[in-house]
Amino acid sequence: MEIHRIHPELLERQVRVLVVGCGGTGSAVVAGLPYLHQSLIAHGHPGGLHVTVIDGDTISPTNCVRQPFARSEIGLNKAIVLVNRLNLFWGLKWEVVPAHLRQGTFISSGYSGDDLRAQIVVGCVDTRAARATIATSISGFSSVGYLLDIGNSASSGQFVLGEPQNARNKRSRTRLRTVAELFPEIVDPALDDDNEPSCSAIEALERQPCFVNALLAQHALALLAQLFRYGEIIYHGGFINLASGVTSPLRIDPECWKRTRRLNNRTPPRKQRQENGSNGRADEGRINGPDRRT
């Protein structure tokens, strides 16, 4: 098992964070980031966080059941409502892009204009196609340092902090593998399930109970807090199953990463697993297909 040390540039200046998606999980992540920002400032960080949230969705009546939106905000853009609320409360100047992340968008730490700037990207999206878009936007010449991906199903989910292979993160034995490298099916749009939740609040709650999103968000934020506070981590994600009470860390272990890839390469597609009665239990180094909904 290895130890991962924080990228030193993240301790030298303000850290730009891009959150993609602010639904159930994304809204919980964004609401928690001011606490991380304040903690960094209190410990002497030179600039804390500057957060940009991108989401093109508007608030629906169903969203008001398990997401932090009021009925008076129905029809408004989720990201605008959430970030304006946080800016007013905390005295911040965080930013919003009220649109979906488009294919071909380039995300890097040193670009501006039409492109998005970030050293840390947090993916809180609900389709494989959206995850694939994020993956391509931070590859190649990008200098994004970290991708934190969070996904869930009704009662289980995972959070994975990875270093996307790009101009900033060269190929190495101990580079943190991203969720797409460990679980390739998670970025395969052909496996997307087009059956979206209906307008029924009851059905939405059956598909995703109230607290799974918040729990995953808190675990993911705690991982970031540990990385910044102590400068190193011994795990880079985890798997949580609320139905069984099992929580399993994802260790920083190249051999574990290899085993995970081999196991998932031999695992049948998720739909076939469901037909075979898979229980969705989270195990260290392997789950029965990474969960994706937020």
Long-range contacts (C-beta under 8 A, 24 or more apart in sequence): 1-234, 1-251, 1-252, 1-253, 2-174, 2-234, 2-252, 2-253, 2-254, 3-232, 3-233, 3-234, 3-252, 4-174, 4-176, 4-227, 4-232, 4-233, 4-234, 4-236, 4-252, 5-231, 5-232, 6-227, 6-228, 6-231, 6-232, 7-119, 7-145, 7-146, 7-168, 9-119, 9-145, 10-119, 10-120, 10-145, 10-228, 11-45, 11-228, 11-231, 12-46, 13-46, 13-47, 14-46, 14-47, 14-48, 14-49, 14-50, 15-40, 15-47, 15-48, 15-49, 15-50, 15-119, 15-120, 16-49, 16-50, 16-51, 16-52, 16-109, 16-117, 16-118, 16-119, 16-120, 17-49, 17-50, 17-51, 17-52, 17-118, 17-119, 17-120, 17-121, 17-122, 18-51, 18-52, 18-53, 18-54, 18-107, 18-116, 18-117, 18-118, 18-120, 18-121, 18-122, 19-51, 19-52, 19-53, 19-54, 19-122, 19-124, 20-54, 20-55, 20-101, 20-121, 20-122, 20-123, 20-124, 20-125, 20-130, 20-134, 21-54, 21-55, 21-123, 21-124, 21-125, 21-126, 21-130, 21-294, 22-53, 22-55, 22-78, 22-79, 22-82, 22-124, 23-55, 23-57, 23-63, 23-67, 23-78, 23-124, 23-126, 23-213, 23-294, 24-66, 24-67, 24-208, 24-213, 24-294, 25-124, 25-150, 25-151, 25-152, 25-213, 25-216, 25-217, 25-294, 26-53, 26-55, 26-122, 26-124, 26-294, 27-67, 27-68, 27-69, 27-78, 27-82, 28-68, 28-213, 28-214, 28-216, 28-217, 28-218, 29-122, 29-124, 29-150, 29-217, 29-220, 29-221, 30-82, 30-83, 30-86, 31-68, 31-82, 31-86, 32-217, 32-218, 32-221, 33-221, 34-86, 34-89, 34-90, 34-92, 35-221, 36-221, 36-224, 36-225, 36-228, 37-90, 37-92, 38-90, 39-225, 39-228, 39-229, 40-228, 43-229, 45-228, 50-93, 50-94, 50-95, 51-83, 51-92, 51-94, 51-95, 52-94, 52-95, 52-96, 52-97, 52-116, 52-117, 52-118, 53-79, 53-82, 53-83, 53-94, 53-95, 53-96, 53-97, 54-79, 54-96, 54-97, 54-98, 54-99, 54-100, 54-101, 54-116, 55-79, 55-97, 55-98, 55-100, 56-98, 56-99, 56-100, 57-100, 60-199, 61-199, 61-201, 62-197, 62-199, 62-200, 62-201, 62-204, 65-201, 65-204, 65-205, 66-204, 66-205, 66-208, 66-209, 66-210, 66-213, 100-130, 101-130, 101-133, 101-134, 101-137, 102-133, 103-133, 103-136, 105-133, 105-137, 106-137, 106-141, 106-142, 107-137, 107-138, 107-142, 107-144, 108-138, 108-141, 108-142, 108-143, 108-144, 109-143, 109-144, 109-145, 109-168, 110-143, 118-144, 119-143, 119-144, 119-145, 119-146, 120-144, 120-145, 120-146, 120-147, 120-148, 120-224, 121-146, 121-147, 121-148, 122-147, 122-148, 122-149, 122-150, 122-220, 123-147, 123-148, 123-149, 123-150, 124-150, 124-294, 125-294, 126-151, 126-292, 126-293, 126-294, 127-189, 127-192, 127-292, 128-185, 128-186, 128-187, 128-188, 128-189, 128-191, 128-192, 128-292, 129-189, 129-192, 131-179, 131-180, 131-186, 131-187, 131-292, 132-180, 132-187, 132-188, 132-189, 135-164, 135-178, 135-180, 135-187, 138-164, 138-166, 139-164, 139-165, 139-166, 140-166, 140-167, 141-166, 141-167, 142-166, 142-167, 142-168, 143-167, 143-168, 144-168, 145-169, 146-176, 147-178, 147-179, 148-220, 148-223, 148-224, 149-178, 149-179, 149-180, 150-216, 150-217, 150-220, 150-294, 151-179, 151-186, 151-290, 151-291, 151-292, 151-293, 151-294, 152-208, 152-212, 152-213, 152-216, 152-291, 152-292, 152-293, 152-294, 153-208, 153-280, 153-291, 153-292, 153-293, 154-206, 154-207, 154-208, 154-209, 154-212, 155-209, 155-212, 155-241, 155-242, 155-243, 155-280, 156-212, 156-239, 156-240, 156-241, 156-242, 156-243, 156-280, 156-281, 156-282, 156-287, 156-291, 157-212, 157-216, 157-239, 157-240, 157-291, 158-216, 158-237, 158-238, 158-239, 158-240, 158-250, 158-282, 158-287, 158-290, 158-291, 159-216, 159-219, 159-220, 159-223, 159-237, 159-238, 160-236, 160-237, 160-250, 161-220, 161-223, 161-224, 161-227, 161-233, 161-236, 161-237, 162-236, 173-254, 174-252, 174-254, 176-236, 176-252, 177-257, 179-237, 179-290, 181-257, 181-261, 182-257, 182-260, 182-261, 182-264, 182-290, 183-260, 183-264, 183-289, 183-290, 184-261, 184-264, 184-265, 185-264, 185-269, 185-270, 185-289, 185-290, 186-290, 186-292, 191-269, 191-270, 191-271, 193-271, 207-293, 208-293, 209-242, 211-242, 212-240, 212-242, 213-294, 215-240, 215-242, 216-240, 239-282, 239-283, 239-284, 239-287, 240-282, 241-280, 241-281, 241-282, 243-280, 244-281, 244-282, 246-281, 246-282, 246-283, 247-282, 248-282, 248-283, 248-284, 248-285, 249-284, 250-284, 250-285, 251-284, 251-285, 256-284, 256-285, 259-285, 259-286, 260-285, 260-286, 264-289
